[in-house]
Amino acid sequence: MSSKPAYGGQAVIEGVMFGGKVVQTTAIRRTNSEIEFYTVPISENKILKKLKKIPFLRGIAAIIESSAMGSKHLTFSAERYEIDPEEDAIIEENKPGKLTMIFGVAVIGVLSFLFSKFVFTLVPMFLADSLSFYISGKYQQIALEGLFKIVLLFGYIYFISLTPLVKRLFQYHGAEHKLINCYEHGDELTVENIKKYSRLHYRCGSSFMIFTIFVGVFLYLFFPTDPFVVRLASRIALIPVVLGISYEVLKWTNSCRENKYFKFLGYPGLWLQLLTTKEPTDDQIEVAIASFDEMLREERLLLEKNE
């Protein structure tokens, strides 16, 4: 595999976002089949920039940043993909100020991530504790809590994947991974070339989600499950610790993916991606190519401008 910059992205409604060093670009297919782009320069917060250089803290900083930035692109796609292109001018006149909108979306993105993390952390704990009369003991309770986490995560993803909108979202997720795999192997980015590659990728956020379960269960072993208030407090307090360690595990498993002795460590994340990605259609791959090419073009122009 050729050595190339580690680009990443995310699926959005009817499109794909790719991020570089200085810009993030989304491409979506409108109802008239045209492809529309949305590019946002990456302006790093000074505090987050410093934190991203510190192991275990850099994961939390990256999550906050990606949640904020990703929400902007997801909001753009949600607002634009169903709108009749002929109504664009009318909608632009009634839009709120850009700064207000971006700030509001960023805050909502971060809060949404935190809320979902609390739900997936605390609900399994409450379920496990409700069965403590039948399954008692610290280690049994922690194992049960971990089991509920896995069932909740896989079950939630499976059932939402049955909806047409999310199924197409997961297809674009597959297109994003296939393109990155093709790019990292040094092949030309054409539809036929990209189709040959796997829709799974070690560096995916889906892998991060499964790692938070394993890391969490391991850390819980060092804390009591009784009394309940201590268990509750420890789970909440450990959320940033779990996120920080899980990010490091994700980076490590990605670095080991070519190592025949350690690449299996990333398999649980790849198994989850069997649910969060679907095989894309040719036109979805075309959107992914357009997004990636536009991101590279915008990045090159911005870097040249700042020289």
C-alpha positions as CSV (number, residue, x, y, z in Angstrom):
1,M,0.0,0.0,0.0
2,S,1.4,3.4,-0.9
3,S,2.0,6.0,1.7
4,K,-0.6,8.8,1.4
5,P,-2.2,11.4,3.6
6,A,-4.8,10.0,6.0
7,Y,-8.0,11.6,4.6
8,G,-11.3,10.8,6.1
9,G,-14.9,11.7,5.8
10,Q,-18.5,10.8,6.6
11,A,-21.7,10.0,4.9
12,V,-24.4,12.7,4.7
13,I,-27.9,12.7,3.3
14,E,-27.6,11.9,-0.4
15,G,-23.9,12.7,-0.3
16,V,-20.4,12.4,1.2
17,M,-18.1,14.7,3.1
18,F,-14.4,14.5,2.9
19,G,-12.0,16.3,5.1
20,G,-8.4,17.4,4.4
21,K,-5.9,19.4,6.4
22,V,-7.5,22.8,5.9
23,V,-10.9,22.2,4.3
24,Q,-13.9,19.9,4.5
25,T,-16.1,19.5,1.4
26,T,-19.5,17.9,1.0
27,A,-21.0,16.8,-2.3
28,I,-24.7,16.0,-2.6
29,R,-26.9,15.0,-5.5
30,R,-29.9,17.3,-5.8
31,T,-33.3,16.2,-7.1
32,N,-32.4,17.4,-10.6
33,S,-29.4,15.0,-10.5
34,E,-26.9,17.8,-10.3
35,I,-24.1,17.7,-7.8
36,E,-23.8,20.6,-5.3
37,F,-20.8,21.3,-3.2
38,Y,-20.4,22.8,0.3
39,T,-16.9,23.6,1.5
40,V,-15.9,24.9,4.9
41,P,-12.4,25.9,5.8
42,I,-11.1,24.2,9.0
43,S,-10.4,26.9,11.6
44,E,-8.9,25.1,14.6
45,N,-9.7,26.3,18.1
46,K,-6.4,27.1,19.8
47,I,-7.2,25.0,22.9
48,L,-8.4,22.0,20.9
49,K,-5.2,22.3,18.7
50,K,-3.0,22.0,21.8
51,L,-5.1,19.1,23.2
52,K,-4.8,17.2,19.9
53,K,-1.1,16.9,20.5
54,I,-1.5,15.2,23.9
55,P,-2.2,11.4,23.9
56,F,-5.5,10.4,25.5
57,L,-6.7,14.0,25.4
58,R,-6.4,14.3,21.6
59,G,-9.2,11.8,21.2
60,I,-11.7,14.0,23.2
61,A,-10.6,17.1,21.2
62,A,-11.0,15.2,17.9
63,I,-14.5,14.0,18.9
64,I,-15.6,17.5,19.8
65,E,-14.2,19.0,16.6
66,S,-15.6,16.3,14.3
67,S,-19.0,16.4,16.0
68,A,-19.2,20.2,15.5
69,M,-17.9,20.2,11.9
70,G,-19.8,17.1,10.9
71,S,-23.1,18.5,12.0
72,K,-22.6,21.5,9.7
73,H,-22.3,19.2,6.7
74,L,-25.2,16.9,7.8
75,T,-27.4,20.0,8.3
76,F,-26.4,21.3,4.8
77,S,-27.3,18.0,3.2
78,A,-30.6,17.7,5.1
79,E,-31.7,21.2,4.1
80,R,-30.7,20.9,0.4
81,Y,-31.2,17.5,-1.0
82,E,-35.1,17.6,-1.3
83,I,-35.4,21.2,-2.2
84,D,-36.4,22.1,-5.7
85,P,-33.3,23.8,-7.2
86,E,-35.6,26.5,-8.6
87,E,-36.5,27.6,-5.1
88,D,-32.9,28.2,-4.0
89,A,-32.9,31.9,-4.4
90,I,-36.1,32.3,-2.3
91,I,-34.6,30.1,0.5
92,E,-31.3,32.0,0.5
93,E,-33.2,35.3,1.3
94,N,-34.9,33.8,4.3
95,K,-31.8,32.1,5.8
96,P,-30.5,33.3,9.2
97,G,-27.1,34.8,9.5
98,K,-24.3,32.4,8.5
99,L,-22.3,32.8,11.7
100,T,-25.3,32.3,13.9
101,M,-26.4,29.2,12.0
102,I,-22.9,27.6,12.0
103,F,-22.4,28.3,15.7
104,G,-25.8,26.9,16.6
105,V,-25.4,23.7,14.5
106,A,-21.9,23.1,16.0
107,V,-23.2,23.4,19.5
108,I,-26.1,21.0,18.7
109,G,-23.7,18.6,17.2
110,V,-21.5,18.4,20.3
111,L,-24.5,18.2,22.6
112,S,-26.1,15.5,20.5
113,F,-23.0,13.4,20.7
114,L,-22.8,13.8,24.5
115,F,-26.4,13.0,24.9
116,S,-26.1,9.8,22.9
117,K,-23.0,8.8,24.8
118,F,-24.8,9.2,28.1
119,V,-27.7,7.1,26.8
120,F,-25.5,4.3,25.6
121,T,-23.6,4.4,28.9
122,L,-26.3,4.7,31.4
123,V,-29.2,2.6,29.9
124,P,-27.2,-0.6,29.9
125,M,-26.1,0.1,33.5
126,F,-29.8,0.6,34.7
127,L,-30.8,-2.6,32.8
128,A,-28.0,-4.7,34.4
129,D,-28.8,-3.3,37.9
130,S,-32.5,-4.1,37.5
131,L,-31.5,-7.8,37.2
132,S,-29.1,-7.7,40.2
133,F,-31.6,-9.8,42.2
134,Y,-31.1,-12.7,39.7
135,I,-27.5,-11.9,38.5
136,S,-25.4,-10.6,41.3
137,G,-21.7,-10.2,41.8
138,K,-19.4,-7.4,40.5
139,Y,-18.0,-9.3,37.5
140,Q,-21.3,-10.8,36.5
141,Q,-22.9,-7.4,36.6
142,I,-20.2,-5.8,34.5
143,A,-20.4,-8.6,32.0
144,L,-24.1,-8.1,31.8
145,E,-23.7,-4.4,31.4
146,G,-21.3,-4.9,28.5
147,L,-23.7,-7.4,26.9
148,F,-26.5,-4.9,27.1
149,K,-24.3,-2.3,25.5
150,I,-23.5,-4.5,22.5
151,V,-27.1,-5.5,22.1
152,L,-28.3,-1.9,22.3
153,L,-25.7,-0.7,19.8
154,F,-26.1,-3.4,17.2
155,G,-29.9,-3.5,17.7
156,Y,-30.3,0.2,17.3
157,I,-28.1,0.3,14.1
158,Y,-29.9,-2.7,12.6
159,F,-33.4,-1.3,13.0
160,I,-32.6,2.2,11.8
161,S,-30.8,0.6,8.8
162,L,-34.2,-0.8,7.7
163,T,-35.5,2.7,6.9
164,P,-34.9,3.8,3.2
165,L,-33.2,7.1,4.2
166,V,-30.7,5.5,6.6
167,K,-30.1,2.6,4.1
168,R,-29.0,5.1,1.5
169,L,-27.0,7.0,4.1
170,F,-25.1,3.7,4.8
171,Q,-24.6,3.2,1.1
172,Y,-22.9,6.6,0.9
173,H,-20.9,5.5,3.9
174,G,-19.8,2.4,1.9
175,A,-18.9,4.7,-1.0
176,E,-16.7,6.8,1.3
177,H,-14.8,3.8,2.6
178,K,-14.4,2.2,-0.9
179,L,-13.0,5.5,-2.2
180,I,-10.5,5.9,0.7
181,N,-9.4,2.3,0.3
182,C,-8.9,2.8,-3.5
183,Y,-7.0,6.1,-2.9
184,E,-4.7,4.5,-0.2
185,H,-3.8,1.7,-2.5
186,G,-2.7,4.2,-5.2
187,D,-5.3,3.4,-7.8
188,E,-7.0,5.9,-10.1
189,L,-10.3,7.1,-8.6
190,T,-12.8,5.7,-11.2
191,V,-16.2,4.1,-10.5
192,E,-14.9,0.7,-11.7
193,N,-11.8,0.8,-9.6
194,I,-13.5,1.9,-6.5
195,K,-16.2,-0.8,-6.8
196,K,-13.4,-3.4,-6.4
197,Y,-12.5,-2.3,-2.9
198,S,-13.9,-3.2,0.5
199,R,-16.6,-1.0,2.1
200,L,-14.9,-1.6,5.5
201,H,-12.1,0.5,6.9
202,Y,-10.1,0.3,10.1
203,R,-10.1,4.0,10.7
204,C,-13.9,4.3,10.8
205,G,-15.9,5.9,13.6
206,S,-18.0,2.8,13.7
207,S,-15.0,0.9,15.0
208,F,-14.5,3.6,17.6
209,M,-18.0,2.9,19.0
210,I,-17.4,-0.7,19.5
211,F,-14.0,0.0,21.1
212,T,-15.7,2.3,23.7
213,I,-17.7,-0.8,24.9
214,F,-14.6,-3.0,25.4
215,V,-12.6,-0.2,27.0
216,G,-15.5,0.7,29.2
217,V,-16.0,-2.8,30.5
218,F,-12.3,-3.2,31.2
219,L,-12.2,0.1,33.2
220,Y,-15.4,-0.8,35.1
221,L,-13.5,-3.8,36.6
222,F,-11.6,-1.3,38.8
223,F,-14.7,0.3,40.3
224,P,-17.4,-1.1,42.6
225,T,-20.9,-1.8,41.4
226,D,-22.4,-1.3,44.9
227,P,-23.8,1.0,46.1
228,F,-25.7,2.1,43.0
229,V,-24.9,5.8,43.4
230,V,-21.1,5.0,43.3
231,R,-21.7,2.9,40.2
232,L,-23.6,5.7,38.5
233,A,-21.0,8.3,39.4
234,S,-18.1,6.2,38.2
235,R,-19.8,5.5,34.8
236,I,-20.4,9.3,34.2
237,A,-16.9,10.2,35.4
238,L,-15.3,7.6,33.2
239,I,-17.0,8.8,30.0
240,P,-14.1,11.1,28.9
241,V,-11.5,8.5,30.0
242,V,-13.2,5.8,27.9
243,L,-13.4,8.1,24.9
244,G,-9.7,9.1,25.2
245,I,-8.4,5.5,25.5
246,S,-10.7,4.2,22.8
247,Y,-9.4,6.8,20.4
248,E,-5.8,5.6,21.1
249,V,-6.9,2.0,20.5
250,L,-8.5,3.0,17.2
251,K,-5.3,4.6,16.0
252,W,-3.2,1.6,17.2
253,T,-5.4,-0.9,15.4
254,N,-5.3,1.2,12.2
255,S,-1.5,1.1,12.4
256,C,-1.6,-2.7,12.8
257,R,-3.9,-3.4,9.9
258,E,-1.1,-4.7,7.7
259,N,0.4,-6.8,10.5
260,K,-0.7,-10.4,10.2
261,Y,-0.3,-11.0,14.0
262,F,-2.3,-8.0,15.2
263,K,-4.7,-7.0,12.5
264,F,-7.4,-9.2,14.1
265,L,-7.6,-6.6,16.9
266,G,-9.6,-4.3,14.5
267,Y,-12.0,-7.0,13.5
268,P,-14.8,-6.1,16.0
269,G,-15.0,-2.6,14.5
270,L,-15.1,-4.1,11.0
271,W,-17.9,-6.4,12.0
272,L,-20.0,-3.4,13.2
273,Q,-19.3,-1.8,9.8
274,L,-21.1,-4.6,8.1
275,L,-24.2,-2.9,9.5
276,T,-23.2,0.7,9.1
277,T,-22.1,0.4,5.5
278,K,-23.9,-0.9,2.4
279,E,-22.7,-1.5,-1.1
280,P,-23.1,1.8,-3.0
281,T,-24.5,2.3,-6.5
282,D,-22.5,3.7,-9.3
283,D,-24.1,7.1,-9.0
284,Q,-23.4,7.2,-5.3
285,I,-19.7,6.5,-6.0
286,E,-19.7,9.3,-8.6
287,V,-20.8,11.7,-5.8
288,A,-18.0,10.4,-3.5
289,I,-15.5,11.0,-6.3
290,A,-16.8,14.5,-7.0
291,S,-16.6,15.3,-3.2
292,F,-13.0,14.0,-2.9
293,D,-11.8,15.8,-6.0
294,E,-13.4,19.1,-5.0
295,M,-11.9,18.8,-1.5
296,L,-8.4,18.3,-3.0
297,R,-8.9,21.2,-5.3
298,E,-10.2,23.6,-2.6
299,E,-7.4,22.5,-0.3
300,R,-4.7,23.1,-2.9
301,L,-6.1,26.6,-3.7
302,L,-6.2,27.5,0.0
303,L,-2.7,26.3,0.7
304,E,-1.4,28.1,-2.4
305,K,-3.1,31.3,-1.2
306,N,-1.6,31.1,2.3
307,E,2.0,30.5,1.0
